Amino acid sequence: MKGKLYKIMIPLFLLVFLVGCGSTQDTEKTDNKVDKRVSVVVSFNAMAELTKAIGGDKIELTTIVPSGVEAHDFEPKPREIASLSKASLFIYNGLGMEPWAKDMLKSIDNKNLQIIEAFKEADLIKNSGDEIGEHGEFDPHVWLSLKEAKVQANNIKEGLIKVDSNNKDYYESNYKEFSKKIDDLKAEYEKKITSLERKDLVTGHAAFAYLCRDFGLQQHSVEDVFAEGEPTSQKIKELIDLSKKIKIKTVFMEENASPKVSETIAKEVGAKVDTINTLESEGDYINTMKENLEKIYNSLT
Ligand SMILES: [Zn+2]
């Protein structure tokens, strides 16, 4: 009798054990799926776009500057930085684009947080005059160069690999794909734009120096690099005179900007007003850059 019971008990015990294992594994699988997405916080839209291109569906992304808000004037509120206390990675552009970032990072208690300043290793353009004292030595609009955006995307990729090395191959492959898209776009417009005789752009705030450097263009702007203050009447007159002299066909203004000054200049010069997107507060990276370049090309033909 004892022997018989023993024979039944062993398979029963094994069965319970196996079923137990199975269900544990299932739970672990589901948990891992949720836990595996890396929590990444970025400062503003352009950083979000570059990070999305590399991080894809392996990351959970939070952007601090809300969509549609002017990035240069932004000050984060406590609820906007709360996401940082649990994040693995914080990515920001640097060079004065996020003057609030240093204080914010000091106020966060998160020892595991890795930080990437995306401008590093990029070929920077110097600021001039008062801007150096107020904001620092360099123009922060690095992402508006197709060439330098690849450098920034590479920094972001390295940051992601640091906090999530299991998905290294995924991030590397996304980076390759994104770089290829950028290279193709650059090649297409290099051919079109560099063959044109006109080289001058009139823009809202001086955000496009890097893009202009990529394509051998010259930027003239209503507001300075950090989009501060109302332009003086002297400055507006200078822009009108210049625009007449070089026969500007289009005066660009940014999405979200007040159209008044751009419209005044355009009217005086007999040009039209068109929008151009700095990617500071909205827009998908590749599509927006393509749209910008197409509009610039059309304005110069
Ligand atoms: Zn700007």
Residues whose N, C-alpha, C, O or C-beta is under 5 A from the ligand:
A	BS01	ZN	A207 V225
